Amino acid sequence: MNLELTEETRMLVDTVTRFVRDRLRPLEAEVDLADGIEPQRMQALRREACALGLYGYNMPESIGGPGLSLQTLAAIDEAIGHTSMPLGEVFGHLPGSLRFSNEAQCRWLVDPLLRADTSIGYALTEPGAGSDLSAIATRAVRVAGGWRLNGTKHFISNVEHADHILVLAATDTAAPLKSKLSTFIIERGNPGLALLRKFRKMGWHGYPLSAFSLDDCFVPDSHVLGQPGEGFRIMMATINNDRVYVASKCLGMAQALMDLVLPWARERTTFGQKLGQHQAIQFYLADCDIELNAARLLTQQAAALGDAGHPDFRIAASRAKLYASEMLGRVADRVLQVFGGAGYMTDLPVERIYRDARAFRIGEGTSEMQRIQIARHLLAE
Ligand SMILES: Cc1cc2nc3c(=O)[nH]c(=O)nc-3n(C[C@H](O)[C@H](O)[C@H](O)COP(=O)(O)OP(=O)(O)OC[C@H]3O[C@@H](n4cnc5c(N)ncnc54)[C@H](O)[C@@H]3O)c2cc1C
């Protein structure tokens, strides 16, 4: 496995790093406190990312994206991880499922997304179905010219202002999971779509999670992504990339914490010594460093296997997602401890990252789901 970044990747990462440092990090505390960012301001930042050629950076060439390798994406996502979740959205990490858009959908759906003219959310989770997608109760019934959907989705990211939502619904309730679900593209303003509520939550302030209902919501045939019955396959086709994405974001957040704590440990004095000279503190820092590097290696390995089309990509992506998200929790806890009371106050971003870290063990497949996958892989004949 070659760990050296190519010249092109290094240049992209440098551009992202500068944008994060100069344009996004100064806004983090304000966005966190307000639990939001004005749509116009967000749009202006998206336009800046567009002008730098970064917007929609994870899209494949087949639908008009840059077609970057997973290894390059992992490096970029680590750089984006140095800022908060809502501000990281400025770079337009779009749902991987969009690669299944047909010619016409590319024109009316994907092209405006890639220009940052519109935005999109992806809705799988329901009050009765999260880890267990076979329990999805949203139903889509065939009618003349399309489908009629009924159901409720919740905990869905960024649909508050989204122009489109990709919705997973059951089209054949008697079929096995792999052919039971279909993906529908629902437009904002559809009279059958109603936003129910926005959740108050522990972290990711400024990154809205909402619930919505579909009540006899008509969706024309032109708004089915892929073929009917392909919803599960479409989701599974990109889930490993999404897990590498989450792992990479966790690396960036953990590295941001290390960048804060090392100068602090060098400079602060207690009992006549620099904090970093106390052995207990050294052990905290060493453990953070080892685990961060281990998580980075697992992530790079998963990305390399993904780029090579290797069958072990799936399990490697699970390992990376699981380990990196849990590593981030441990690093955030130790770093906050090394800062003492200052770590608990909102003057520094440490407490925000501590809060933000927790969600990564839940989204894109919980830690338990990753462990189940890994164990099944180990035990398979
Ligand atoms: C910040 C954030 C953003 C999100 N964004 C989106 C989004 O954009 N779109 C979307 O569709 N969803 C989104 N979600 C929802 C997320 O995908 C689900 O919360 C997640 O899949 C878990 O589902 P659940 O909450 O229903 O938990 P459940 O499935 O009810 O599980 C509850 C707990 O039990 C464990 N568990 C369940 N079954 C087993 C088992 N067989 N063995 C052992 N343990 C088990 C789980 O791991 C979990 O710890 C988001 C969630 C968060 C926190």
The ligand as an SDF file (V2000), in Angstrom:
LIG
                    3D

 53 58  0  0  0  0  0  0  0  0999 V2000
  -26.2830   12.8720   13.2880 C   0  0  0  0  0  0  0  0  0  0  0  0
  -27.1410   11.8790   12.5480 C   0  0  0  0  0  0  0  0  0  0  0  0
  -27.4070   12.0660   11.2090 C   0  0  0  0  0  0  0  0  0  0  0  0
  -28.2730   11.1800   10.5410 C   0  0  0  0  0  0  0  0  0  0  0  0
  -28.5850   11.4060    9.2290 N   0  0  0  0  0  0  0  0  0  0  0  0
  -29.4050   10.5470    8.5890 C   0  0  0  0  0  0  0  0  0  0  0  0
  -29.7880   10.7700    7.2280 C   0  0  0  0  0  0  0  0  0  0  0  0
  -29.3850   11.7710    6.5980 O   0  0  0  0  0  0  0  0  0  0  0  0
  -30.6190    9.8790    6.6210 N   0  0  0  0  0  0  0  0  0  0  0  0
  -31.0820    8.7770    7.2700 C   0  0  0  0  0  0  0  0  0  0  0  0
  -31.8160    8.0160    6.6580 O   0  0  0  0  0  0  0  0  0  0  0  0
  -30.7600    8.5370    8.5690 N   0  0  0  0  0  0  0  0  0  0  0  0
  -29.9380    9.3920    9.2450 C   0  0  0  0  0  0  0  0  0  0  0  0
  -29.6040    9.1790   10.5540 N   0  0  0  0  0  0  0  0  0  0  0  0
  -30.1840    8.0350   11.2450 C   0  0  0  0  0  0  0  0  0  0  0  0
  -29.1950    6.9030   11.4620 C   0  0  0  0  0  0  0  0  0  0  0  0
  -28.8550    6.3120   10.2330 O   0  0  0  0  0  0  0  0  0  0  0  0
  -29.8410    5.9100   12.4350 C   0  0  0  0  0  0  0  0  0  0  0  0
  -29.9960    6.5660   13.6880 O   0  0  0  0  0  0  0  0  0  0  0  0
  -28.9960    4.6510   12.5960 C   0  0  0  0  0  0  0  0  0  0  0  0
  -29.0140    3.8830   11.4170 O   0  0  0  0  0  0  0  0  0  0  0  0
  -29.4910    3.7800   13.7600 C   0  0  0  0  0  0  0  0  0  0  0  0
  -30.8630    3.5350   13.6370 O   0  0  0  0  0  0  0  0  0  0  0  0
  -31.8110    3.8050   14.9020 P   0  0  0  0  0  0  0  0  0  0  0  0
  -31.5220    5.1620   15.4340 O   0  0  0  0  0  0  0  0  0  0  0  0
  -33.1980    3.5140   14.4750 O   0  0  0  0  0  0  0  0  0  0  0  0
  -31.3590    2.7670   16.0080 O   0  0  0  0  0  0  0  0  0  0  0  0
  -31.8570    1.2390   16.1350 P   0  0  0  0  0  0  0  0  0  0  0  0
  -31.7290    0.5400   14.8410 O   0  0  0  0  0  0  0  0  0  0  0  0
  -33.1640    1.2340   16.8130 O   0  0  0  0  0  0  0  0  0  0  0  0
  -30.7760    0.6640   17.1440 O   0  0  0  0  0  0  0  0  0  0  0  0
  -30.7030    1.0790   18.5090 C   0  0  0  0  0  0  0  0  0  0  0  0
  -29.4150    0.5250   19.1030 C   0  0  0  0  0  0  0  0  0  0  0  0
  -29.4790   -0.8950   19.1100 O   0  0  0  0  0  0  0  0  0  0  0  0
  -28.3960   -1.4390   18.3920 C   0  0  0  0  0  0  0  0  0  0  0  0
  -28.8720   -2.6350   17.6840 N   0  0  0  0  0  0  0  0  0  0  0  0
  -29.8910   -2.7220   16.8280 C   0  0  0  0  0  0  0  0  0  0  0  0
  -30.0180   -3.9750   16.3670 N   0  0  0  0  0  0  0  0  0  0  0  0
  -29.0300   -4.6960   16.9470 C   0  0  0  0  0  0  0  0  0  0  0  0
  -28.6000   -6.0550   16.8550 C   0  0  0  0  0  0  0  0  0  0  0  0
  -29.1620   -6.9300   16.0170 N   0  0  0  0  0  0  0  0  0  0  0  0
  -27.5300   -6.4450   17.6070 N   0  0  0  0  0  0  0  0  0  0  0  0
  -26.9050   -5.5640   18.4020 C   0  0  0  0  0  0  0  0  0  0  0  0
  -27.2570   -4.2640   18.5220 N   0  0  0  0  0  0  0  0  0  0  0  0
  -28.3000   -3.8380   17.7930 C   0  0  0  0  0  0  0  0  0  0  0  0
  -27.9650   -0.3520   17.4340 C   0  0  0  0  0  0  0  0  0  0  0  0
  -26.6270   -0.5030   17.0270 O   0  0  0  0  0  0  0  0  0  0  0  0
  -28.1760    0.8840   18.2830 C   0  0  0  0  0  0  0  0  0  0  0  0
  -27.0840    1.0550   19.1520 O   0  0  0  0  0  0  0  0  0  0  0  0
  -28.7790   10.0610   11.2290 C   0  0  0  0  0  0  0  0  0  0  0  0
  -28.4810    9.8600   12.5920 C   0  0  0  0  0  0  0  0  0  0  0  0
  -27.6720   10.7670   13.2460 C   0  0  0  0  0  0  0  0  0  0  0  0
  -27.3810   10.5480   14.7090 C   0  0  0  0  0  0  0  0  0  0  0  0
  1  2  1  0
  2  3  1  0
  2 52  2  0
  3  4  2  0
  4  5  1  0
  4 50  1  0
  5  6  2  0
  6  7  1  0
  6 13  1  0
  7  8  2  0
  7  9  1  0
  9 10  1  0
 10 11  2  0
 10 12  1  0
 12 13  2  0
 13 14  1  0
 14 15  1  0
 14 50  1  0
 15 16  1  0
 16 17  1  0
 16 18  1  0
 18 19  1  0
 18 20  1  0
 20 21  1  0
 20 22  1  0
 22 23  1  0
 23 24  1  0
 24 25  2  0
 24 26  1  0
 24 27  1  0
 27 28  1  0
 28 29  2  0
 28 30  1  0
 28 31  1  0
 31 32  1  0
 32 33  1  0
 33 34  1  0
 33 48  1  0
 34 35  1  0
 35 36  1  0
 35 46  1  0
 36 37  1  0
 36 45  1  0
 37 38  2  0
 38 39  1  0
 39 40  1  0
 39 45  2  0
 40 41  1  0
 40 42  2  0
 42 43  1  0
 43 44  2  0
 44 45  1  0
 46 47  1  0
 46 48  1  0
 48 49  1  0
 50 51  2  0
 51 52  1  0
 52 53  1  0
M  END
$$$$
